[in-house]
C-alpha cells in the first residue's frame, strides 16, 4: 500500500473528505526532497549547482524558505541534509540555508539533521578536503556535550564503511594524537556513559561478539571494525573493555592475517593497557584457530621483530606473556620461525627506570593536603592515591597481608575437596579424655549445663511485661561469653602443646 485515505475531522466530528497520506513517512520526505531538487534543476539548470545559486534557491524570502523555517518541518530538513551534499557535490544544507541556525529550535534540528546525514548520505558526498564539514563540526556540533555524543555515535556508525571520510581510520588519526589523560577525559567517559543505552556502542559490542555468521563481511570492513573496537579498550569500564576484547577475538580468530596490520596501527599507542589487550586478542585468536599455520608464522615473526628481537620487550608483564604465548603456540605446532628462542624468555635486558620516586615525593604531588578543606579540589588524585597506596583496587596483593586475599587454601587444585567432618573425627580420636573435654568446652556454648533440668524451670511469660535488657547489657554479655570461649581455646591449645 503506497497511499492511504485518512478521514477529516473538525471539532472532534467527522467532516467531509479525506487526507491522502503516504504511510512510509521518511520515504515521503525524501520524495519531497527529490522533487525540490528537480525544481532547482528546472529553474537554474543541472550545470549550475553551486553554493551561491543554491543560497538564492533556498533563501528565506522565497516560499520554500518560509516553509522550511516552520518548526514542524523537521523531516524535510533531515532529508535535504542528506540530499543536498549528494546533489551539490559536498555542499552542506546548513550552508545553503544559514537562517536555520538563527533560531534555537531550528538550529538544534539543523545540527542534528547534519550529524545524522553523515551516516546516511553517499560516502562520496563530501567536499574533497572535508574542510567544510569539519568547520561545521568544530563551530556548531562539538561545542555541546549532546552534540559531541551524537557526533561520536555517528562516527562509530560509519566506522566499518570502506572509503568513508569519517570511518575508523579517521577516528584513529583523531584519537591517537591526544595525550592519554586528555583523551580519557572525553572519549573513555563517552564509552562509559553510552554503554547500556542501546546505541552504537552496544550494537558494535553485541554484533562483534555474537554468533552471527561474518564470513560475508569483507576484510576491509572487518579491519575497520577492529580498529573501532580497539579504541573501546581505553575505558576503565570493565564490561566495555572485556566485551570489546572478546568481540575482537570473535572477529579475527578466522582472519589471523589482519592481526599484524592491527598491531602495527597501535604500535605507538600511548596507552599500554590498549597494547596489552591487543596482544591478548592475538593470543586468544591463535589459541582458537588451529589450522592457519601460514598466517600464524607471519604473526609470530612480526611479534618477535617488534617485541623480542633485541631482548628488550616493553616493561609490561602481561603484554610480554601474551606476546610470548603466540610465539610458543607457533613453535608447539611445528611452525618454523626465523627467531632466536632465547630472546623470548626471561631474563630480559629491558632497562630498569633510572629514577624511582619515593613515597614522600609521590605524596607531595598526588596527595592534596588541603583536600579536606576543599573536597572538590584534586579529588581524582586522592582517589588514585588511596587505590594504589592504601587498600584500593591496585594495592599490594600479598598473601596474608591483604584483607581481600587473607584466606587461602593449602589444597592443590587437582586434589579432591576434603571431608571436614571426617577430618575432625580423626582429630578427636587422637585426643586424650581431658583434651576432648577442653575442646568441647571451647566449642559448645551449652557445655556443663543440664538441659533437662533447665527445661523444667522454663515458664511462659508475656514479653510486654518482661524486663528487657538494654543494648549495653546485651553487648557486655556477648563480650563475657567471647572471653570465656577464648580462655577455653587457650587451655585446649596449651594441652596440645603439652601432649606433643
Phi, psi and omega in degrees: 000121181263330181226149176229147175266124180250120181301144177276142177231146177220125182055037176082001180243149178295129178244183186281136172100179181222155165265140174259119184234152178264120188291329179272089193299312181299320180296321181294324177298321180288329174295321177294318178299318177297320179296320179298317181286337173293319176295324177301312180296321180296325184277319186245350180092151182294331184277352186254048181260093179217173186298313184296316179294319179297323178298321178294319183292321184262012182303148183294339182288338181275167182299320180296317179297319178294323178296316181290339181284348179285141188290345184268008184258034181302315183301320179294319180297321178297316180296317181291330178295332177276315187281330183301307178295335176287322181280326187249028174054054173095358177285126183279148182295328176300328180289322184275343178230064185296341180295340178295335185273000185266348176243135189308307185293314179297324178297318179297317178298313182295320180293316179295321178295323178298313181295316178300326182295334178299331181279316193265341182285166174299131181303341179274354185274055176225156175297156188303315181266352179072007185293325181296316179296316180296325179297315178297318179300313184288324184273331188239333190262305189281001180284347176239153180296317180295320178295318180296318179295318179296321180295314180296323175297321178294317179298321178291329178294323182264000183307319184277001188273115178299142176069007174281132184297344180239033180281194186297333177297318179292321177299318178299312180301324182284313186286326187288342182278351181273143168298149186306312181300320181291319179295316180299328185296336180234324182281309182293325177290326175301313180299318181299312185281339178279336180297128181093355180271002180058037177255209185296322180301310180295321181298316180297316180296313183293318182292315184296325184270353184286170178270007180300141178298130183238009181298330183284348178281126183289164184300322184295315178294321178297318180294317179296320176298322180295323177297314180298314180295328179298327178286345175289345183283353181284337189283151176277356176287107188294334179290320179294309185290327179290318178293324177295319178299312181292325177296320179295319178297317179297321181288321193254356183297333177256012178224058182302330183295343179274344185295314178301323179295320179290316178297325178295321180299324185253019184299324183254022181299138182270026176224099186295339178295322178296315179299316179303313182294325180292324175289329174296321177298314180300317179297316179297320181296315183287333175291328183270343181248106185265355190258323192277073182287329182297312180282337173296322177298314180297315180296315183296318180290328175295316180297319179299313182298324186263345183241314192247355189306314181265010181061028178232066181293162177306147182280074182208107192297322181286321178301314179301317184295314179295317181296316178295324180300320179299313182293319180296323176298317180298315180295320180295330180271008175082017178281128180275121184243145176272075183219166170259112187301326182297334184287341183271351182251148176289160005283147180259170180255018179301142184283132175284142180306136183293320179231130177246120183297145178281166178299323180297317180294319179295319181296321180296326183273323190244357179244094183291113183294333181268018182300318186287347173277320179228095189287354177270347185276126176050038181297324180297317179300317181295320179298318179293319180300312181295320182296318186271317189264351183240245187240025183274196186300328186253022178289175180289123179260089180247128183302125177091350181244351182248137185296338181272347186228031186274336183257092181249143180270144176272002183282137177290150183299324184280345183280158180281158181288131183289150174273101187295327180295316179293322178298319179295320180296318178296321179297317181294328180298332183273353183276152173283171180299318180296319181293321177298321180294318179295320179296318179297321180295325182281334187249340183253111182294344181259015181298131177085001181256130177275099186294326181296321177290324182294321182295332180296331186262002179286127181245150174281131182223161178269116182301331183291336182259351183284141176288122183266143177284146176285165180298322180296319179295321178296314179299320180296320178296319180296320179298317180297319179296319180296320179298317179298317181294318179297319178298319179296319179296320180298318178297321179294314180298320179296322178295325178294319180295320179295323180292327182284000000 
